[in-house]
Amino acid sequence: MSTIDPSVKEQLAGYRQSIDNIDAALLHMLAERFRCTQAVGVLKARYDLPPADPAREEYQIERLRRLAKDAHLDPDFAEKFLNFIIREVIRHHEAIAADYDSTTEQTA
């Protein structure tokens, strides 16, 4: 195995530090997004709205595909990523609704 030039190792370490910083920022942004979607889930449960909103989901997917294309990111990847998030949000909304229903039944 060849020895890696120290300047290459330094450059690689710099890129990796940037990637680590971006990953941390992404996680914080996702946490904030899920905090907001949890609040939406409570509102939907309170007013007996369905956990999923197919029209909104379709709009968001189209919007994110356009944004991805403009950002030179693969729109298919962006759609897959958003679909994963949407599925998780719906799962949370279903759990919130079930919990809300059981709490409502206990107090009735």
Sequence and secondary structure as in RCSB ss.txt:
>XXXX:A:sequence
MSTIDPSVKEQLAGYRQSIDNIDAALLHMLAERFRCTQAVGVLKARYDLPPADPAREEYQIERLRRLAKDAHLDP
DFAEKFLNFIIREVIRHHEAIAADYDSTTEQTA
>XXXX:A:secstr
     HHHHHHHHHHHHHHHHHHHHHHHHHHHHHHHHHHHHHHHHHTT  S  HHHHHHHHHHHHHHHHHTT  H
HHHHHHHHHHHHHHHHHHHHHHHHHHHHHHHH 
